[in-house]
C-alpha cells in the first residue's frame, strides 16, 4: 500500500510560471510534497513549472490536469514555515508555532 501525505484544505494565491506563460492560480489543498491548484489553462502533465508567491519560488512537476484544476508534485518538499503560511492563506504572514498564541493577540477577560 502506498503512503499518502496528509493534505490540508486552503485558499492561497500563487503564480504558475511555465516557459513564457504566467498564470494566476489558487492552491486549494496542500501537503509537504505537493498541491492541488485551481487554474485556467493548466500546464500539461509532465511539465516542470514554478509556483511563485512573495519572494518564494517553488519548482514542481505537473502530475495531472483537468477541468480547471491540476495537481503538482514539488521537487523540494515545503518546510514547516512555508507549509504553515500556505495553510493559513496569507502570502506575507509569519509562521505560527502550533499550540501558542500569536504575540499580538491578547486574551480577553
N, C-alpha and C positions, 0 to 999 in steps of 0.2 A: 504494500500500500504506500502511495506517495504522500509525503507530508505536505500540508498546505499551510502557508503562513497565515497568522491572524491578520484579518483585514478590518479597517475602521472606516465607517462612512464619514465623508467630509464634503466640503464645498470650497475648493481652493483654486484661485485663478493662476494660470500659467500660460506661457507662450510656448508653442511647439514649433521648433525650427528644424526643417529638413531641406537641404540644398539652399536655394534662394527664397524658399517659402517660409513665411512666419504666420502661424495660425493662433488665434486666441482659443483657449480651452479651459475647462474646469476639471480638477481632479475630484471624482465623486466617491472613490474609495481608495485606500492606500494601505500598503504593508511595507515593511522594511525593504523588500526586494522588488516591488512593482506597484502599479497603479492602474485604475480604470479611468479613462478620460472621456468627457463629453466634448466632442469636437466635430465640426462640419468638415467634410472633405478630408477625412483621416488618411494619413500615410498608409501605404500598402504594408502588409505583414512582411517582416524581414528587414525593413528599412531601419537604419540607425538614425535616431533623432536626438535633439537636445530639448530638455524641458528647462525653461528659464523663468525665474521669479526673483525679483530684487537683484542682488549681486550673485545669485546662485545659478549654476548651470549643471544639469544632470544629464549624462548620456544614457540612452535607453534604446532597446530594440522593440519594435512593434511586433507583438505576438499575434494579434487578431484585430480585425476592423470590420464593423458592420453597423448600419442604421444610426449614424451619428455618434458612435462610441468606438473606443479602441482600448486595448489592453497593452501595457508596456512592461517590460522586464528591465529594471535598472541595471546598468553594467557595474555600478558600485552601490552596495546597499546604503540606505539612509542611516545616518547616525541618529541617536536619540533626540537631540535638539531639533534637527530637521524634521523628523517624523512628528514630534510634538507640535511644531509650528504648523505643519500641513494639516494635522488633525484638527487644530483649533480654527483653521481657515483664515489666518491673518498673516500675510507675507512679511510684515515688518515687526511681528511680535517677538518678544524674547521668550525663551523656554521657561516653562513652569515645572518646578520639581514636584513630582507626584506626591500627593498627600499633604501638601503645605499650602498655606495661603499666599497669595500674591502680596508683595511688600506694600503696595499702595492700597490694599483693601483693609478695612478695619471692621472688627466685629461690632455689631450694633447691640447696645444694651438698653 
